[in-house]
C-alpha cells in the first residue's frame, strides 16, 4: 500500500443502531490511520447514537438530508465534498447511497465501491432499475455483497453481473465471555442452574418471525418443562408477541427484557441461539453468538446457511416450520464442548472484524477496477 494514506468516505443513510451502521463502525474502528483516513457522509438525519459516538472519538462525519425524489442538490453537495476532501474512495452502503455516491463521483478520480447489506422481504425489483443499474455499475469500480444469497439477489433483482460482485462477509469483534455476569443474571431471573435457556436478540419485527419461534418453543417446553426462552429486543411486533405468549400459555417460561444497550450477559446465558427470520443478510447477533461458541438454530434464508454449517456448528431448518425448528432446538441443547470449539474456529476463520477490514482495505488500495477476491464459505 502507498505510504500516503488512502482517503475513504463512507456514504450511508445515517449512523443509528443497525447492521449496516455496525459494519461501518467496525470498519472505522479497525482502521490503521497510517494506511487509511476515513470519514462518513450521511444523507438522512438524525445522525444517531453510533454516529455521535464516532464523532466524539474523532471521526469526521458530515451530512445533508436528502429531499424527496431525486435530490440533485444532494448530488452536487456530495460532489463538492468529495473534491474538497480529496477523497480517494467513495464507499456507498446500500442502494440509495450508491445512487447518490456514484452520480456525485462520475468523472472524478475517486474509486466507487457499492456494498449491498441486505434485501427487503419479499424481494422485488422495478423496471427502471433494469436500465439505471447497469449505468451505475459502469460508474462503480467494485460491488460487494455480505453473503452469496445477497449477491444472487443483486443479479436477480438489480440486473447486475455476477462476475463483478465480491462476497465479503460481515465481521465483528469477538465478545468476551462474562460467566459471572451470566450467573448473576440467571439468579436474578430465578432460573434454575440446570434449566436449559434458548433465545434471540433482535428487533421485534414481523420479518424476524418471533411468532413461529414461540410455536416451536411450545413444543420444546412439552419435552423440557424447565426450559426458558429469552426474547431480547423491542419493536412494533411486541403486542402480537405478548398475545401469542398468552395464547400458548408460555408466560412463565418467556422473558422479554426489552431493548438492551449491552445484552452480552443475556447472550452468554443462552445455551442455544435462535434466529427464525423470513429473511436475513448476515446477522450481527448471530456472529456474536458464534464468537461465544454458542450453537445456533437458524432458518434457511439469506446468508444464514453460509454462516451456520448444518449439523456441524448448529442447525439450519426450513423457514416458518415450527416442528422442525423445535426438533433442531432439542438437538442443539445436547451440544458438546467440542462443538463449541468448532463454532469459535469457524468464527475466527471467516467473521472477525479484522478479516472484514482487511478485505475492504484490499479493495480500497487495489489499482485495478475489477474484483480481486471473494470470501468463500467453508
HUFENSUL-V937940 format. One line per field, one symbol per residue. ss: DSSP state (h for helix, s for strand, l for the rest). psi: psi as a letter, one per 30 degrees, with the letter a starting at -180 (. if undefined). A space follows every 50 residues. Layout:
# HUFENSUL-V937940
ss: ???
psi: ???
This chain:
# HUFENSUL-V937940
ss: lllllsssssssllllllhhhhhhhhhhhllllllsssssssllllllhh hhhhhhlllssssllllllllhhhhhhhhhhhhhllllssssslhhhhhh hhhhhlllllssssssllllllllllllhhhhhhhhhhlllssssllhhh hhhhhhhhlllhhhsssllllsllllllhhhhhhhhhhhlllllllssss sllllhhhlhhhhhhhhhhhhhhllllssssslllllhhhhhhhhhhlll lllssssslllllhhhhhhllssssllllllllhhhhhhhhlllsssssl lllhhhhllslllssssllllhhhhhhhhhhhllllhhhhhhhhhhhhhh lshhhhhhhhhhhhhlllllllllllll
psi: klfkkkjkjkkleahajleeeeeeeeeefgkjffekjklkkkglllelee eeeeeegfkkklljklllajjfeeeeeeeeeeeeghkekjjkjleeeeee eeeffkflfkkkkkkkflllklllakefffeeeeeeefgkekkllfleee eeeeeefghlkefgkljjkkllkkkkkieeeeeeeeeefhkkffkkklal jlkikeffhfeeeeeeeeeeeeeifflkkkjkllafgeeeeeeeeeeghg effkkjfakkejgeeeeefkekkkjglfklcjkefeeeeefggkkkjlli lbfeffekjkgegakklkkhjeeeeeeeeeeffgkleeeeeeeeeeefef gleeeeeeeeeeeefkflglkflkjkk.
